Amino acid sequence: MNYFKLTSIAILAMAAAVPARFASDQSAANYDPSWVLASVNGTQHYFHRANGKIMLSDDIVAYPSSTRVLSSQTQAQVAKAMTRSTQEDYDEIVDVTVQVWPSSTLTYAINNDLPSDQQAAVQSAVKRWNDSKASWNSNIAQWDGKVAYRFVPAPQGKDPMVLFVRSEDTNCSANLGKPGSASDGPAKVYIPSTGCRTGSVLHEMGHIVGLTHVHQRLDRNNFIKINKKAFDYLKEKHPSFYPNMVANYRRLSLNHGNPFSFDEQSLMMYHPYAAATADIADELVKQKLPFYTHYDGSEIVKVNTEYLTDRDMFLIKRKSMFRFWPAVNIKPR
């Protein structure tokens, strides 16, 4: 998913034509007509299927072992089937089980078919990830603040735990957490032919260690206001894209949860105008229809697109500790 740096001044001075950075990495070419009705943890939902991969959202790829396809659908059929109010659609809850990695060291490999510049972007992201450190003191005993999971090259002749691969998609994406079965193979970060920015690769690595999108937190309605008018507009003007954006904002009920305060600047939170295409994002900006706002209706200025925040790292640390305890209560200041 593409993110970008934006100041409040930039919002006020925004031109009529919105550059592509306002959109997600997705383009119309990536929206094939293939959808599925699938069972995830015993509950049924519609999911987009991109090049054979079942997507929990536009950049989270479900492991085959975690889903059971019940039927195939076209995008038009799915859009037509969504007869509820838009609020009922985007407030739908999807139960997601994230498998915890047994080790804090994750071995990785980069497929040779990735162009050299994209391999360099991956290496840059890995270095930035491994160099990340919380900027304020924690109350977690014996933790120096460094990011809990570290990525290291897989030893020669050994299968990697994480594989960076070339993808036919038009957006960056990744699996969520540890594979649920040996049949799933290694966890994968998918790099499209257009490449991914360092911050985007870092975002996908967040999914690999089990982070989900902040705007999809189960309790997100306690912190931000989802803009129903934006979804109403999309459903009326762009019904074929409506199901995709609903999938990006459905709430996720996770087995580990997130006890920390809401982090608007998390690397794992989409920009409020991130939409299916640049053209649609342009329309939403002109109509002043962000997908979410503060409770008073004021826009949230998303400025971080490149780095893990302190709370991102606290959540990563918390997830890593589930290797030892089934329940962990960590509360940063």
TORVO-97539 format. One record per residue (C-alpha): x, z, y; residue number from 1. Coordinates in steps of 0.1 Angstrom, whole numbers, plus 5000, padded with zeros to 4 digits. Layout:
// TORVO-97539
+------+------+------+-----+
:   px :   pz :   py : seq :
+------+------+------+-----+
:    X :    Z :    Y : NUM :
...
+------+------+------+-----+
//
This chain:
// TORVO-97539
+------+------+------+-----+
:   px :   pz :   py : seq :
+------+------+------+-----+
: 5000 : 5000 : 5000 :   1 :
: 5014 : 4992 : 5034 :   2 :
: 5015 : 5019 : 5061 :   3 :
: 5028 : 5017 : 5096 :   4 :
: 5039 : 5037 : 5125 :   5 :
: 5013 : 5041 : 5152 :   6 :
: 5012 : 5062 : 5184 :   7 :
: 4982 : 5072 : 5204 :   8 :
: 4994 : 5049 : 5232 :   9 :
: 4994 : 5020 : 5207 :  10 :
: 4959 : 5027 : 5198 :  11 :
: 4947 : 5027 : 5234 :  12 :
: 4966 : 4995 : 5241 :  13 :
: 4956 : 4977 : 5209 :  14 :
: 4952 : 4940 : 5214 :  15 :
: 4922 : 4921 : 5201 :  16 :
: 4942 : 4904 : 5173 :  17 :
: 4954 : 4930 : 5148 :  18 :
: 4987 : 4923 : 5131 :  19 :
: 4989 : 4923 : 5093 :  20 :
: 5004 : 4957 : 5092 :  21 :
: 4969 : 4972 : 5099 :  22 :
: 4959 : 4959 : 5065 :  23 :
: 4969 : 4971 : 5031 :  24 :
: 4994 : 4951 : 5011 :  25 :
: 4964 : 4935 : 4994 :  26 :
: 4952 : 4900 : 5002 :  27 :
: 4922 : 4880 : 4991 :  28 :
: 4943 : 4864 : 4964 :  29 :
: 4947 : 4897 : 4947 :  30 :
: 4909 : 4903 : 4944 :  31 :
: 4901 : 4885 : 4912 :  32 :
: 4865 : 4886 : 4900 :  33 :
: 4873 : 4909 : 4871 :  34 :
: 4859 : 4944 : 4871 :  35 :
: 4852 : 4968 : 4843 :  36 :
: 4828 : 4996 : 4836 :  37 :
: 4851 : 5021 : 4820 :  38 :
: 4851 : 5057 : 4807 :  39 :
: 4877 : 5080 : 4822 :  40 :
: 4877 : 5115 : 4807 :  41 :
: 4842 : 5110 : 4795 :  42 :
: 4827 : 5098 : 4828 :  43 :
: 4818 : 5062 : 4836 :  44 :
: 4829 : 5043 : 4867 :  45 :
: 4835 : 5008 : 4879 :  46 :
: 4871 : 4999 : 4883 :  47 :
: 4889 : 4967 : 4895 :  48 :
: 4910 : 4949 : 4870 :  49 :
: 4940 : 4932 : 4886 :  50 :
: 4961 : 4909 : 4864 :  51 :
: 4950 : 4929 : 4833 :  52 :
: 4956 : 4964 : 4848 :  53 :
: 4928 : 4988 : 4854 :  54 :
: 4930 : 5002 : 4889 :  55 :
: 4919 : 5038 : 4898 :  56 :
: 4924 : 5027 : 4934 :  57 :
: 4941 : 4997 : 4949 :  58 :
: 4976 : 5010 : 4940 :  59 :
: 4971 : 5035 : 4912 :  60 :
: 4973 : 5018 : 4877 :  61 :
: 4955 : 5036 : 4849 :  62 :
: 4974 : 5040 : 4816 :  63 :
: 4957 : 5021 : 4788 :  64 :
: 4955 : 5052 : 4767 :  65 :
: 4935 : 5070 : 4794 :  66 :
: 4906 : 5045 : 4798 :  67 :
: 4880 : 5030 : 4775 :  68 :
: 4865 : 4997 : 4787 :  69 :
: 4828 : 4996 : 4781 :  70 :
: 4820 : 4962 : 4797 :  71 :
: 4834 : 4935 : 4820 :  72 :
: 4818 : 4928 : 4853 :  73 :
: 4822 : 4903 : 4881 :  74 :
: 4829 : 4916 : 4916 :  75 :
: 4795 : 4903 : 4927 :  76 :
: 4778 : 4921 : 4899 :  77 :
: 4795 : 4954 : 4909 :  78 :
: 4786 : 4949 : 4945 :  79 :
: 4750 : 4943 : 4936 :  80 :
: 4749 : 4973 : 4913 :  81 :
: 4759 : 4996 : 4942 :  82 :
: 4724 : 5003 : 4954 :  83 :
: 4730 : 5039 : 4965 :  84 :
: 4738 : 5049 : 5000 :  85 :
: 4773 : 5043 : 5011 :  86 :
: 4780 : 5080 : 5013 :  87 :
: 4769 : 5085 : 4977 :  88 :
: 4793 : 5057 : 4968 :  89 :
: 4825 : 5069 : 4985 :  90 :
: 4817 : 5106 : 4977 :  91 :
: 4815 : 5098 : 4940 :  92 :
: 4839 : 5121 : 4920 :  93 :
: 4862 : 5107 : 4894 :  94 :
: 4878 : 5132 : 4869 :  95 :
: 4915 : 5124 : 4865 :  96 :
: 4939 : 5141 : 4842 :  97 :
: 4975 : 5139 : 4853 :  98 :
: 5001 : 5144 : 4825 :  99 :
: 5031 : 5165 : 4836 : 100 :
: 5066 : 5152 : 4830 : 101 :
: 5085 : 5175 : 4806 : 102 :
: 5118 : 5172 : 4826 : 103 :
: 5126 : 5174 : 4863 : 104 :
: 5150 : 5145 : 4858 : 105 :
: 5134 : 5111 : 4855 : 106 :
: 5155 : 5082 : 4842 : 107 :
: 5147 : 5048 : 4856 : 108 :
: 5157 : 5012 : 4853 : 109 :
: 5151 : 4981 : 4874 : 110 :
: 5140 : 4949 : 4858 : 111 :
: 5166 : 4921 : 4862 : 112 :
: 5139 : 4896 : 4873 : 113 :
: 5135 : 4915 : 4906 : 114 :
: 5153 : 4896 : 4934 : 115 :
: 5185 : 4914 : 4947 : 116 :
: 5169 : 4923 : 4980 : 117 :
: 5140 : 4940 : 4962 : 118 :
: 5164 : 4958 : 4939 : 119 :
: 5182 : 4970 : 4970 : 120 :
: 5149 : 4983 : 4984 : 121 :
: 5142 : 5002 : 4952 : 122 :
: 5177 : 5018 : 4953 : 123 :
: 5172 : 5027 : 4989 : 124 :
: 5139 : 5044 : 4981 : 125 :
: 5154 : 5063 : 4952 : 126 :
: 5182 : 5076 : 4974 : 127 :
: 5157 : 5086 : 5001 : 128 :
: 5136 : 5104 : 4975 : 129 :
: 5166 : 5122 : 4960 : 130 :
: 5178 : 5132 : 4995 : 131 :
: 5145 : 5146 : 5005 : 132 :
: 5143 : 5183 : 5014 : 133 :
: 5117 : 5205 : 5030 : 134 :
: 5126 : 5213 : 5066 : 135 :
: 5113 : 5249 : 5066 : 136 :
: 5119 : 5278 : 5043 : 137 :
: 5095 : 5283 : 5014 : 138 :
: 5084 : 5314 : 4996 : 139 :
: 5090 : 5299 : 4962 : 140 :
: 5117 : 5319 : 4945 : 141 :
: 5149 : 5302 : 4936 : 142 :
: 5139 : 5269 : 4952 : 143 :
: 5163 : 5253 : 4977 : 144 :
: 5136 : 5230 : 4992 : 145 :
: 5150 : 5199 : 4975 : 146 :
: 5125 : 5175 : 4960 : 147 :
: 5117 : 5188 : 4925 : 148 :
: 5118 : 5156 : 4905 : 149 :
: 5149 : 5135 : 4907 : 150 :
: 5154 : 5099 : 4897 : 151 :
: 5186 : 5089 : 4879 : 152 :
: 5197 : 5056 : 4862 : 153 :
: 5188 : 5055 : 4825 : 154 :
: 5219 : 5058 : 4803 : 155 :
: 5231 : 5025 : 4788 : 156 :
: 5211 : 5017 : 4757 : 157 :
: 5184 : 5044 : 4764 : 158 :
: 5148 : 5036 : 4772 : 159 :
: 5140 : 5046 : 4808 : 160 :
: 5112 : 5070 : 4816 : 161 :
: 5103 : 5049 : 4847 : 162 :
: 5106 : 5011 : 4850 : 163 :
: 5105 : 4992 : 4883 : 164 :
: 5090 : 4958 : 4874 : 165 :
: 5080 : 4925 : 4890 : 166 :
: 5043 : 4920 : 4895 : 167 :
: 5020 : 4891 : 4901 : 168 :
: 4999 : 4913 : 4923 : 169 :
: 5002 : 4911 : 4961 : 170 :
: 5005 : 4949 : 4966 : 171 :
: 5028 : 4976 : 4954 : 172 :
: 5013 : 4999 : 4927 : 173 :
: 5022 : 5024 : 4901 : 174 :
: 5010 : 5045 : 4872 : 175 :
: 4999 : 5081 : 4878 : 176 :
: 5020 : 5108 : 4862 : 177 :
: 5035 : 5108 : 4827 : 178 :
: 5022 : 5083 : 4802 : 179 :
: 4996 : 5098 : 4779 : 180 :
: 5008 : 5080 : 4748 : 181 :
: 5039 : 5064 : 4735 : 182 :
: 5019 : 5032 : 4733 : 183 :
: 5017 : 5031 : 4771 : 184 :
: 5055 : 5025 : 4773 : 185 :
: 5074 : 5038 : 4803 : 186 :
: 5057 : 5046 : 4836 : 187 :
: 5059 : 5016 : 4859 : 188 :
: 5062 : 5009 : 4895 : 189 :
: 5050 : 4973 : 4902 : 190 :
: 5068 : 4953 : 4929 : 191 :
: 5051 : 4921 : 4941 : 192 :
: 5070 : 4889 : 4949 : 193 :
: 5066 : 4897 : 4986 : 194 :
: 5085 : 4929 : 4980 : 195 :
: 5078 : 4965 : 4991 : 196 :
: 5091 : 4984 : 5021 : 197 :
: 5112 : 5015 : 5013 : 198 :
: 5083 : 5037 : 5024 : 199 :
: 5059 : 5019 : 5001 : 200 :
: 5082 : 5023 : 4971 : 201 :
: 5085 : 5060 : 4980 : 202 :
: 5047 : 5062 : 4981 : 203 :
: 5045 : 5047 : 4946 : 204 :
: 5071 : 5070 : 4933 : 205 :
: 5048 : 5098 : 4945 : 206 :
: 5022 : 5085 : 4921 : 207 :
: 5047 : 5084 : 4893 : 208 :
: 5053 : 5122 : 4896 : 209 :
: 5016 : 5128 : 4898 : 210 :
: 5006 : 5127 : 4935 : 211 :
: 4973 : 5112 : 4944 : 212 :
: 4960 : 5101 : 4978 : 213 :
: 4954 : 5129 : 5003 : 214 :
: 4922 : 5112 : 5016 : 215 :
: 4909 : 5113 : 4980 : 216 :
: 4912 : 5150 : 4976 : 217 :
: 4882 : 5167 : 4961 : 218 :
: 4878 : 5189 : 4991 : 219 :
: 4887 : 5163 : 5018 : 220 :
: 4853 : 5166 : 5034 : 221 :
: 4863 : 5201 : 5045 : 222 :
: 4891 : 5186 : 5066 : 223 :
: 4882 : 5150 : 5077 : 224 :
: 4850 : 5131 : 5084 : 225 :
: 4846 : 5099 : 5064 : 226 :
: 4830 : 5074 : 5087 : 227 :
: 4798 : 5062 : 5070 : 228 :
: 4794 : 5035 : 5097 : 229 :
: 4826 : 5018 : 5086 : 230 :
: 4814 : 5016 : 5050 : 231 :
: 4779 : 5005 : 5062 : 232 :
: 4795 : 4977 : 5082 : 233 :
: 4817 : 4967 : 5053 : 234 :
: 4787 : 4967 : 5029 : 235 :
: 4767 : 4945 : 5052 : 236 :
: 4794 : 4921 : 5065 : 237 :
: 4818 : 4920 : 5036 : 238 :
: 4799 : 4930 : 5005 : 239 :
: 4824 : 4914 : 4981 : 240 :
: 4852 : 4937 : 4994 : 241 :
: 4830 : 4968 : 4996 : 242 :
: 4836 : 4980 : 4960 : 243 :
: 4873 : 4979 : 4965 : 244 :
: 4872 : 5001 : 4996 : 245 :
: 4848 : 5025 : 4978 : 246 :
: 4873 : 5028 : 4950 : 247 :
: 4900 : 5038 : 4976 : 248 :
: 4879 : 5067 : 4989 : 249 :
: 4862 : 5081 : 4958 : 250 :
: 4871 : 5117 : 4955 : 251 :
: 4894 : 5127 : 4926 : 252 :
: 4890 : 5158 : 4906 : 253 :
: 4924 : 5167 : 4892 : 254 :
: 4934 : 5190 : 4864 : 255 :
: 4960 : 5206 : 4887 : 256 :
: 4943 : 5205 : 4921 : 257 :
: 4959 : 5208 : 4955 : 258 :
: 4958 : 5243 : 4971 : 259 :
: 4977 : 5234 : 5002 : 260 :
: 4963 : 5227 : 5036 : 261 :
: 4953 : 5192 : 5044 : 262 :
: 4982 : 5170 : 5055 : 263 :
: 4972 : 5141 : 5078 : 264 :
: 5008 : 5129 : 5079 : 265 :
: 5014 : 5129 : 5041 : 266 :
: 5031 : 5098 : 5028 : 267 :
: 5002 : 5098 : 5003 : 268 :
: 4975 : 5093 : 5029 : 269 :
: 4963 : 5058 : 5040 : 270 :
: 4960 : 5048 : 5076 : 271 :
: 4924 : 5051 : 5088 : 272 :
: 4921 : 5013 : 5094 : 273 :
: 4939 : 5003 : 5062 : 274 :
: 4915 : 4976 : 5048 : 275 :
: 4914 : 4948 : 5023 : 276 :
: 4928 : 4921 : 5046 : 277 :
: 4942 : 4919 : 5081 : 278 :
: 4911 : 4901 : 5093 : 279 :
: 4888 : 4928 : 5081 : 280 :
: 4911 : 4955 : 5096 : 281 :
: 4910 : 4935 : 5129 : 282 :
: 4872 : 4936 : 5128 : 283 :
: 4871 : 4973 : 5121 : 284 :
: 4895 : 4980 : 5150 : 285 :
: 4874 : 4959 : 5174 : 286 :
: 4843 : 4977 : 5163 : 287 :
: 4861 : 5011 : 5165 : 288 :
: 4853 : 5018 : 5129 : 289 :
: 4881 : 5037 : 5112 : 290 :
: 4874 : 5049 : 5076 : 291 :
: 4879 : 5085 : 5086 : 292 :
: 4883 : 5106 : 5117 : 293 :
: 4886 : 5142 : 5128 : 294 :
: 4853 : 5161 : 5127 : 295 :
: 4847 : 5156 : 5164 : 296 :
: 4850 : 5118 : 5159 : 297 :
: 4884 : 5114 : 5174 : 298 :
: 4908 : 5092 : 5157 : 299 :
: 4936 : 5105 : 5135 : 300 :
: 4970 : 5091 : 5146 : 301 :
: 4990 : 5084 : 5114 : 302 :
: 5027 : 5082 : 5124 : 303 :
: 5045 : 5090 : 5091 : 304 :
: 5049 : 5060 : 5068 : 305 :
: 5084 : 5064 : 5055 : 306 :
: 5091 : 5099 : 5043 : 307 :
: 5078 : 5127 : 5021 : 308 :
: 5065 : 5155 : 5042 : 309 :
: 5071 : 5192 : 5036 : 310 :
: 5037 : 5196 : 5020 : 311 :
: 5043 : 5165 : 4998 : 312 :
: 5074 : 5182 : 4985 : 313 :
: 5056 : 5216 : 4980 : 314 :
: 5030 : 5198 : 4960 : 315 :
: 5056 : 5180 : 4939 : 316 :
: 5073 : 5213 : 4933 : 317 :
: 5040 : 5229 : 4922 : 318 :
: 5033 : 5200 : 4898 : 319 :
: 5068 : 5204 : 4883 : 320 :
: 5062 : 5241 : 4876 : 321 :
: 5032 : 5233 : 4854 : 322 :
: 5059 : 5225 : 4828 : 323 :
: 5063 : 5262 : 4824 : 324 :
: 5029 : 5277 : 4834 : 325 :
: 4994 : 5264 : 4830 : 326 :
: 4984 : 5278 : 4864 : 327 :
: 5007 : 5281 : 4894 : 328 :
: 4998 : 5297 : 4927 : 329 :
: 5021 : 5285 : 4954 : 330 :
: 5011 : 5289 : 4990 : 331 :
: 5034 : 5276 : 5018 : 332 :
: 5031 : 5292 : 5052 : 333 :
+------+------+------+-----+
//
